[in-house]
Amino acid sequence: MGIIKSPLTLPVLVFLALSIGAAPLAATETAYDHSTQEILAEVYQLMAQREFPAALEVFDTINPTVKQAPEIQLLRASILNSAGRSADARAIASGIISGDPGNTDALLVLASSSAIEGRDREQRGFLERVIRVDPENLKALSDLGYNALRTQSTQTAAGFFDRALAVDGNHPEALVGRAIVFRYAQEPRLSEQLLNRAIQLSPEWATPLHERARLYRGAGFAADALRDLDAAKRLDPNSQWISVDRAMTLVDLGRRQEALDELDNAVALDPDNFLAHVFRAGIRDQLGDLDGAEEDYRILIGIRPDYYFAAEGLGIIKMRKGEYTEARDAFLVAYRQAPREFRYALLATINWMKAGRPADPRQFLAQVIRTAPRESAEWWLLRLFHDFAGDLDVIAKITEEQSLDTRSTMLFYLAYYYDIRGNASLANRYFLEVREMNRMGTIEWQINEWILEARGLN
């Protein structure tokens, strides 16, 4: 979901630090009566639980003299990156690079900081510097693969993952990355084989299970996907993306209330998770929780003002509630973001008229008409509401129209025109005709359905 990142949740530097058993970093005891190795083991556990502030707290109990070693400083920088403090991590790594330009661990920390900050080109530059020093660096090769995936350069990504696997055919990051490329290339069997191997090699790592679930869901095997997601969630209960994918799989299985609970969990983990709010708004709307859906649409508008579908959803809900001024304002927001979607201008107009007088949006309509293709269906409908006349011309155009979607849409707005004019019987006739056309893919059909329900015309 969303931006692809390197799937390892624990920085490689942690593993490096924990693997120095034969030559310990220091034997000095700390105030907590732990050796440096024991402290690093505790840090590892806390990071596995995503308790990054606590991991930093424990880390800082290391003997001050030992902490000055570059490898220990870089370990701290790696933890800072995991905690979202990329600027602090960058400062540490940059200081080390200034005295040791070829330090690959420092370059990897800087690459991670860049990735966290969304600077893909900068990340790629640091990783390429690592490769120049160490052409077989598995972390750099794998991360270059994920960097390429984020820019949809799947062929380039495949090349980097293949290079990593040539060095170590069992490298987990590269196995998962190459599996993702195979999935994108519609080669599910090859993808599954690599993911199976990654799961066997790293049974405590949630990401291969998560990726296999995506593969299964995409192939239509929702029950299999859910089993993998359940296992992934047990391994990584704080992953918002596992929760989002699990929710959508539950929707596939018709278990919408459980899906809603899972999306609540995703939002609790990250209140700004865009997709969690998108999906939750849709499910809440389907379940009749208009207030809940409205809450999500408002949050979405705050997170991504350019996502005009949130304003559309908010407008429809406000329309259903009879809050016409608020509905008008929401549709105007959607129209400003998508000025070629004339339906938003028409829906704003309808609500504008229902909130006040028919002449109120006249100036707005005059501006919109100038941007609509002349003689198009939208042009005729905009003229209808601007002139508050010409309904017979619109009826003639509906009769001539070949597209069923366009004909249904024109009938819907014609029905609303008569409704605003006070001709309820004619309005109801056309609202019923819209239903008979059964063009379910339009938002007008959706609005039409609850109008018929509200009027007892089912």
C-alpha positions as a printed NumPy array, in Angstrom:
array([[  0.   ,   0.   ,   0.   ],
       [  1.21 ,   3.446,  -0.762],
       [  4.919,   4.127,  -1.073],
       [  7.101,   1.03 ,  -1.147],
       [  9.863,   1.055,   1.398],
       [ 12.55 ,  -1.388,   2.289],
       [ 10.631,  -3.898,   4.416],
       [ 13.132,  -4.508,   7.223],
       [ 11.8  ,  -3.083,  10.451],
       [ 15.104,  -3.39 ,  12.307],
       [ 18.126,  -1.437,  11.1  ],
       [ 20.98 ,  -3.55 ,   9.859],
       [ 23.279,  -1.816,  12.306],
       [ 21.434,  -3.434,  15.196],
       [ 22.235,  -6.852,  13.802],
       [ 25.86 ,  -5.814,  13.319],
       [ 26.119,  -4.637,  16.887],
       [ 24.514,  -7.794,  18.243],
       [ 26.764, -10.057,  16.227],
       [ 30.05 ,  -8.962,  17.818],
       [ 29.986, -11.71 ,  20.429],
       [ 33.575, -12.863,  19.863],
       [ 34.991,  -9.357,  20.193],
       [ 32.669,  -7.372,  22.456],
       [ 32.527,  -3.629,  22.037],
       [ 33.289,  -3.099,  25.677],
       [ 33.225,  -5.008,  28.922],
       [ 32.498,  -1.926,  30.998],
       [ 29.467,  -2.246,  33.211],
       [ 26.868,   0.534,  33.132],
       [ 24.926,   2.077,  36.006],
       [ 22.189,  -0.5  ,  35.264],
       [ 24.728,  -3.329,  35.736],
       [ 24.456,  -4.418,  32.117],
       [ 27.317,  -4.944,  29.716],
       [ 27.218,  -3.105,  26.395],
       [ 26.202,  -6.34 ,  24.7  ],
       [ 23.305,  -6.836,  27.11 ],
       [ 22.158,  -3.269,  26.574],
       [ 22.224,  -3.763,  22.808],
       [ 20.189,  -6.955,  23.205],
       [ 17.569,  -4.993,  25.148],
       [ 17.6  ,  -2.283,  22.475],
       [ 16.973,  -4.971,  19.876],
       [ 13.922,  -6.219,  21.748],
       [ 12.481,  -2.74 ,  22.165],
       [ 12.99 ,  -1.966,  18.496],
       [ 11.277,  -5.226,  17.537],
       [  8.308,  -3.906,  19.521],
       [  8.618,  -0.478,  17.815],
       [  9.302,   1.092,  21.192],
       [ 11.833,   3.499,  19.716],
       [ 11.89 ,   6.207,  22.431],
       [ 12.402,   3.483,  25.031],
       [ 15.132,   1.936,  22.872],
       [ 16.937,   5.276,  22.809],
       [ 16.576,   5.608,  26.562],
       [ 18.147,   2.192,  27.133],
       [ 20.816,   2.846,  24.531],
       [ 21.899,   5.999,  26.348],
       [ 22.796,   3.902,  29.411],
       [ 25.855,   2.614,  27.526],
       [ 29.134,   3.713,  29.075],
       [ 29.851,   7.299,  27.816],
       [ 33.329,   6.325,  26.648],
       [ 31.999,   3.388,  24.625],
       [ 29.296,   5.615,  23.151],
       [ 31.893,   7.752,  21.405],
       [ 32.929,   4.927,  19.095],
       [ 31.753,   5.662,  15.515],
       [ 29.966,   2.312,  15.179],
       [ 28.011,   2.98 ,  18.375],
       [ 27.163,   6.513,  17.273],
       [ 25.89 ,   5.122,  13.972],
       [ 23.787,   2.59 ,  15.813],
       [ 22.205,   5.451,  17.739],
       [ 21.63 ,   7.304,  14.462],
       [ 19.905,   4.244,  13.062],
       [ 17.569,   4.105,  16.053],
       [ 16.861,   7.822,  15.637],
       [ 15.859,   7.172,  12.031],
       [ 13.49 ,   4.423,  13.177],
       [ 12.008,   6.857,  15.707],
       [ 11.343,   9.372,  12.924],
       [ 14.105,  11.729,  14.042],
       [ 15.893,  11.739,  10.708],
       [ 17.449,  15.193,  11.169],
       [ 19.22 ,  14.046,  14.359],
       [ 20.348,  10.845,  12.661],
       [ 21.603,  12.801,   9.664],
       [ 23.663,  15.092,  11.928],
       [ 25.486,  12.139,  13.505],
       [ 26.171,  10.374,  10.197],
       [ 27.26 ,  13.591,   8.454],
       [ 29.786,  14.237,  11.222],
       [ 31.299,  10.788,  10.733],
       [ 31.312,  11.118,   6.93 ],
       [ 33.2  ,  14.414,   7.16 ],
       [ 36.161,  12.553,   8.648],
       [ 35.633,   9.233,   6.862],
       [ 33.981,   9.765,   3.421],
       [ 34.008,   6.057,   2.612],
       [ 32.225,   4.896,   5.777],
       [ 29.476,   2.741,   4.266],
       [ 27.514,   2.412,   7.517],
       [ 27.293,   6.207,   7.778],
       [ 26.233,   6.442,   4.127],
       [ 23.504,   3.882,   4.787],
       [ 22.228,   5.957,   7.718],
       [ 22.148,   9.04 ,   5.493],
       [ 20.309,   7.05 ,   2.817],
       [ 17.715,   5.99 ,   5.398],
       [ 17.284,   9.592,   6.561],
       [ 16.684,  10.654,   2.969],
       [ 14.102,   7.897,   2.454],
       [ 12.223,   8.917,   5.595],
       [ 12.136,  12.505,   4.351],
       [ 10.854,  11.437,   0.931],
       [ 14.043,  12.425,  -0.893],
       [ 14.308,   9.489,  -3.25 ],
       [ 16.969,  11.   ,  -5.511],
       [ 19.159,  11.898,  -2.552],
       [ 18.734,   8.423,  -1.079],
       [ 19.758,   6.892,  -4.389],
       [ 22.894,   9.061,  -4.425],
       [ 24.014,   7.854,  -0.991],
       [ 23.316,   4.221,  -1.886],
       [ 25.293,   4.522,  -5.111],
       [ 28.218,   5.855,  -3.08 ],
       [ 28.025,   2.739,  -0.916],
       [ 28.083,   0.524,  -4.005],
       [ 31.157,   2.305,  -5.348],
       [ 32.976,   1.476,  -2.112],
       [ 31.424,  -1.969,  -1.611],
       [ 29.843,  -3.346,  -4.839],
       [ 28.376,  -6.332,  -2.996],
       [ 26.745,  -4.432,  -0.124],
       [ 23.465,  -6.279,   0.284],
       [ 21.666,  -3.498,   2.135],
       [ 22.562,  -0.892,  -0.486],
       [ 21.647,  -3.15 ,  -3.413],
       [ 18.301,  -4.059,  -1.878],
       [ 17.456,  -0.477,  -0.954],
       [ 18.325,   0.649,  -4.469],
       [ 15.782,  -1.933,  -5.63 ],
       [ 13.077,  -0.524,  -3.371],
       [ 14.015,   3.006,  -4.411],
       [ 13.445,   1.998,  -8.039],
       [ 10.109,   0.396,  -7.16 ],
       [  8.89 ,   3.669,  -5.668],
       [  9.453,   5.335,  -9.026],
       [  7.801,   2.439, -10.899],
       [ 11.141,   1.456, -12.47 ],
       [ 10.475,  -2.253, -12.096],
       [ 13.155,  -3.357, -14.552],
       [ 15.794,  -1.359, -12.679],
       [ 14.495,  -2.72 ,  -9.372],
       [ 14.73 ,  -6.279, -10.658],
       [ 18.352,  -5.668, -11.636],
       [ 19.341,  -4.525,  -8.153],
       [ 17.496,  -7.354,  -6.412],
       [ 19.097,  -9.881,  -8.769],
       [ 22.537,  -8.433,  -7.998],
       [ 21.875,  -8.808,  -4.273],
       [ 20.652, -12.38 ,  -4.714],
       [ 23.745, -13.197,  -6.769],
       [ 25.784, -12.254,  -3.693],
       [ 23.478, -14.077,  -1.264],
       [ 20.6  , -16.101,  -2.676],
       [ 18.91 , -16.14 ,   0.738],
       [ 19.05 , -12.43 ,   1.503],
       [ 15.542, -11.744,   2.891],
       [ 15.174,  -8.137,   1.727],
       [ 16.16 ,  -9.014,  -1.826],
       [ 13.89 , -12.082,  -1.882],
       [ 10.885, -10.003,  -0.885],
       [ 11.761,  -7.176,  -3.261],
       [ 12.203,  -9.509,  -6.215],
       [  8.904, -11.181,  -5.305],
       [  7.175,  -7.795,  -5.46 ],
       [  8.615,  -7.227,  -8.941],
       [  7.34 , -10.637, -10.046],
       [  3.891,  -9.759,  -8.668],
       [  3.845,  -6.518, -10.634],
       [  4.926,  -8.457, -13.74 ],
       [  1.941, -10.817, -13.342],
       [  4.157, -13.788, -12.509],
       [  2.483, -15.012,  -9.317],
       [  4.143, -18.424,  -9.129],
       [  7.653, -16.981,  -9.166],
       [  6.592, -14.358,  -6.619],
       [  5.104, -16.998,  -4.339],
       [  8.234, -19.172,  -4.535],
       [ 10.483, -16.347,  -3.339],
       [  8.077, -15.318,  -0.591],
       [  7.813, -18.919,   0.6  ],
       [ 11.593, -19.036,   0.876],
       [ 11.721, -15.71 ,   2.729],
       [  9.063, -16.925,   5.18 ],
       [ 10.991, -20.134,   5.773],
       [ 14.263, -18.264,   6.309],
       [ 12.775, -15.495,   8.483],
       [  9.776, -16.969,  10.336],
       [  9.716, -14.09 ,  12.821],
       [  9.581, -11.411,  10.117],
       [  6.087, -10.172,   9.212],
       [  6.844,  -8.59 ,   5.837],
       [  7.119, -11.753,   3.686],
       [  3.755, -12.925,   5.044],
       [  2.277,  -9.503,   4.392],
       [  3.539,  -9.486,   0.807],
       [  2.294, -13.027,   0.17 ],
       [ -1.117, -11.933,   1.449],
       [ -1.122,  -9.117,  -1.123],
       [ -0.244, -11.66 ,  -3.798],
       [ -3.063, -13.988,  -2.721],
       [ -5.627, -11.222,  -2.444],
       [ -4.726,  -9.914,  -5.891],
       [ -5.25 , -13.418,  -7.268],
       [ -8.675, -13.671,  -5.63 ],
       [ -7.719, -15.962,  -2.73 ],
       [ -9.034, -13.787,   0.082],
       [ -9.207, -16.552,   2.704],
       [ -5.553, -17.477,   2.123],
       [ -4.612, -13.807,   2.246],
       [ -6.392, -13.402,   5.57 ],
       [ -4.496, -16.33 ,   7.086],
       [ -1.194, -14.725,   6.144],
       [ -2.32 , -11.342,   7.424],
       [ -3.394, -12.871,  10.731],
       [  0.057, -14.42 ,  11.09 ],
       [  1.759, -11.159,  10.068],
       [ -0.284,  -9.228,  12.598],
       [  0.748, -11.592,  15.387],
       [  4.378, -10.893,  14.501],
       [  3.935,  -7.151,  14.03 ],
       [  0.765,  -5.975,  15.818],
       [  1.709,  -2.299,  15.423],
       [  1.848,  -2.24 ,  11.624],
       [ -0.776,   0.134,  10.27 ],
       [ -0.388,  -1.293,   6.738],
       [ -1.066,  -4.843,   7.861],
       [ -4.242,  -3.505,   9.475],
       [ -5.269,  -1.672,   6.286],
       [ -4.689,  -4.712,   4.074],
       [ -6.407,  -6.983,   6.571],
       [ -9.426,  -4.668,   6.601],
       [ -9.741,  -4.721,   2.814],
       [ -9.428,  -8.497,   2.781],
       [-12.24 ,  -8.706,   5.337],
       [-14.331,  -6.518,   3.022],
       [-13.654,  -9.008,   0.215],
       [-15.01 , -11.715,   2.513],
       [-18.128,  -9.67 ,   3.32 ],
       [-17.075,  -9.025,   6.933],
       [-17.459,  -5.249,   6.901],
       [-17.891,  -4.663,  10.635],
       [-14.654,  -6.523,  11.368],
       [-13.011,  -4.532,   8.598],
       [-14.198,  -1.32 ,  10.234],
       [-12.681,  -2.398,  13.567],
       [ -9.374,  -3.106,  11.811],
       [ -9.393,   0.318,  10.159],
       [-10.055,   1.892,  13.555],
       [ -6.871,   0.153,  14.682],
       [ -4.934,   1.501,  11.678],
       [ -6.105,   5.043,  12.416],
       [ -5.164,   4.64 ,  16.079],
       [ -1.662,   3.63 ,  14.971],
       [ -1.416,   6.585,  12.563],
       [ -4.171,   9.235,  12.633],
       [ -2.9  ,  10.582,   9.285],
       [ -3.078,   7.283,   7.4  ],
       [ -4.733,   8.436,   4.189],
       [ -5.904,   5.069,   2.871],
       [ -7.286,   3.993,   6.242],
       [ -9.557,   7.048,   6.257],
       [-10.553,   6.513,   2.615],
       [-11.623,   2.925,   3.232],
       [-13.188,   3.653,   6.607],
       [-15.276,   6.476,   5.153],
       [-16.6  ,   4.137,   2.471],
       [-17.482,   1.358,   4.914],
       [-19.077,   3.757,   7.374],
       [-21.162,   5.19 ,   4.54 ],
       [-22.245,   1.698,   3.457],
       [-23.19 ,   0.813,   7.043],
       [-25.269,   3.998,   7.376],
       [-22.905,   5.775,   9.791],
       [-23.12 ,   9.153,   8.082],
       [-21.587,  11.064,  10.986],
       [-18.608,   8.709,  11.044],
       [-18.148,   8.932,   7.279],
       [-18.381,  12.715,   7.464],
       [-15.629,  12.723,  10.095],
       [-13.341,  10.722,   7.808],
       [-14.049,  12.911,   4.79 ],
       [-13.174,  16.028,   6.779],
       [ -9.922,  14.436,   7.964],
       [ -9.099,  13.459,   4.38 ],
       [ -9.632,  17.012,   3.168],
       [ -7.192,  18.148,   5.85 ],
       [ -4.598,  15.507,   4.941],
       [ -4.902,  15.852,   1.17 ],
       [ -6.809,  18.967,   0.016],
       [ -6.269,  17.913,  -3.618],
       [ -8.173,  14.642,  -3.063],
       [-11.482,  16.009,  -4.301],
       [-13.317,  12.712,  -3.82 ],
       [-13.348,  13.498,  -0.085],
       [-15.126,  16.783,  -0.77 ],
       [-17.507,  14.872,  -3.049],
       [-18.285,  12.37 ,  -0.284],
       [-18.796,  15.156,   2.239],
       [-21.117,  16.965,  -0.164],
       [-23.276,  13.891,  -0.687],
       [-23.601,  13.299,   3.06 ],
       [-24.518,  16.939,   3.707],
       [-27.047,  16.715,   0.899],
       [-28.606,  13.641,   2.504],
       [-28.833,  15.469,   5.809],
       [-30.544,  18.441,   4.162],
       [-27.652,  20.732,   5.088],
       [-27.639,  22.38 ,   1.685],
       [-25.273,  25.289,   2.337],
       [-22.607,  22.927,   3.645],
       [-23.261,  20.572,   0.71 ],
       [-22.846,  23.461,  -1.726],
       [-19.558,  24.468,  -0.144],
       [-18.212,  20.907,  -0.298],
       [-19.091,  20.525,  -3.976],
       [-17.522,  23.897,  -4.721],
       [-14.299,  22.644,  -3.111],
       [-14.449,  19.539,  -5.318],
       [-15.14 ,  21.64 ,  -8.419],
       [-12.194,  23.95 ,  -7.759],
       [ -9.914,  20.906,  -7.506],
       [-11.424,  19.27 , -10.617],
       [-12.755,  22.105, -12.842],
       [-13.483,  19.725, -15.751],
       [-15.868,  17.699, -13.579],
       [-18.969,  19.757, -14.318],
       [-21.168,  17.477, -12.216],
       [-19.64 ,  19.156,  -9.136],
       [-20.707,  22.563, -10.452],
       [-24.218,  21.207, -11.064],
       [-24.441,  19.601,  -7.613],
       [-23.172,  22.809,  -6.014],
       [-25.838,  24.702,  -7.975],
       [-28.664,  22.411,  -6.872],
       [-27.725,  22.772,  -3.222],
       [-27.176,  26.515,  -3.635],
       [-30.717,  26.857,  -4.958],
       [-32.21 ,  24.644,  -2.253],
       [-30.408,  26.686,   0.406],
       [-31.629,  30.023,  -0.961],
       [-33.134,  31.328,  -4.169],
       [-32.865,  29.934,  -7.724],
       [-31.084,  33.071,  -8.888],
       [-28.326,  32.914,  -6.264],
       [-25.799,  30.822,  -8.269],
       [-26.5  ,  32.612, -11.567],
       [-23.155,  34.459, -11.679],
       [-21.265,  31.272, -10.811],
       [-23.067,  29.368, -13.574],
       [-22.283,  32.061, -16.12 ],
       [-18.578,  31.528, -15.42 ],
       [-18.813,  27.749, -15.576],
       [-20.766,  27.697, -18.847],
       [-17.914,  29.472, -20.591],
       [-15.594,  26.55 , -19.785],
       [-17.973,  23.735, -20.84 ],
       [-17.781,  22.277, -24.377],
       [-20.563,  23.914, -26.356],
       [-23.561,  21.695, -27.106],
       [-22.299,  19.043, -24.671],
       [-24.666,  17.455, -22.16 ],
       [-23.044,  19.503, -19.393],
       [-23.449,  22.722, -21.371],
       [-27.189,  22.117, -21.824],
       [-27.675,  21.284, -18.133],
       [-25.711,  24.331, -16.97 ],
       [-27.808,  26.502, -19.297],
       [-30.974,  24.937, -17.884],
       [-30.125,  26.003, -14.332],
       [-28.687,  29.362, -15.419],
       [-31.697,  30.39 , -17.528],
       [-34.209,  28.474, -15.413],
       [-35.812,  27.581, -18.723],
       [-35.13 ,  25.292, -21.66 ],
       [-36.267,  22.009, -20.176],
       [-37.86 ,  20.909, -23.48 ],
       [-34.517,  21.354, -25.212],
       [-32.865,  19.176, -22.557],
       [-35.554,  16.504, -22.975],
       [-34.881,  16.501, -26.721],
       [-31.147,  16.08 , -26.082],
       [-31.822,  13.209, -23.675],
       [-33.886,  11.472, -26.36 ],
       [-31.035,  11.811, -28.873],
       [-28.282,  10.75 , -26.44 ],
       [-26.74 ,   7.333, -27.172],
       [-24.704,   6.923, -23.968],
       [-26.843,   5.386, -21.238],
       [-24.65 ,   6.892, -18.502],
       [-25.034,  10.385, -19.974],
       [-28.764,   9.947, -20.54 ],
       [-29.245,   8.78 , -16.95 ],
       [-27.202,  11.707, -15.624],
       [-29.177,  14.227, -17.672],
       [-32.451,  12.74 , -16.432],
       [-31.243,  13.078, -12.852],
       [-30.522,  16.807, -13.185],
       [-33.736,  17.351, -15.113],
       [-35.599,  15.7  , -12.232],
       [-33.883,  18.033,  -9.764],
       [-34.72 ,  21.015, -11.96 ],
       [-38.429,  20.16 , -11.745],
       [-38.081,  19.484,  -8.027],
       [-36.652,  22.957,  -7.449],
       [-39.383,  24.406,  -9.677],
       [-41.934,  22.788,  -7.351],
       [-43.217,  20.175,  -9.801],
       [-42.86 ,  17.138,  -7.502],
       [-44.819,  14.695,  -9.682],
       [-42.658,  15.336, -12.746],
       [-39.508,  15.254, -10.609],
       [-40.495,  11.9  ,  -9.125],
       [-41.24 ,  10.523, -12.57 ],
       [-37.735,  11.296, -13.763],
       [-36.095,  10.131, -10.521],
       [-37.825,   6.762, -11.079],
       [-36.627,   6.683, -14.685],
       [-33.071,   7.159, -13.456],
       [-33.459,   4.056, -11.278],
       [-34.884,   2.045, -14.159],
       [-31.761,   2.821, -16.199],
       [-29.694,   1.212, -13.411],
       [-26.459,   3.091, -14.137],
       [-24.931,   2.244, -10.768],
       [-21.465,   3.575, -11.528],
       [-22.42 ,   7.248, -11.209],
       [-22.685,   9.362,  -8.072],
       [-25.991,  10.706,  -9.432],
       [-27.423,   7.176,  -9.238],
       [-26.252,   6.945,  -5.621],
       [-27.952,  10.22 ,  -4.707],
       [-31.037,   9.202,  -6.69 ],
       [-31.404,   6.024,  -4.632],
       [-31.666,   7.767,  -1.288],
       [-33.992,  10.426,  -2.777],
       [-36.388,   7.636,  -3.795],
       [-36.023,   6.031,  -0.376],
       [-36.682,   9.319,   1.406],
       [-39.804,   9.865,  -0.727],
       [-41.112,   6.349,  -0.268],
       [-40.843,   5.599,  -3.976],
       [-39.062,   2.257,  -3.641]])
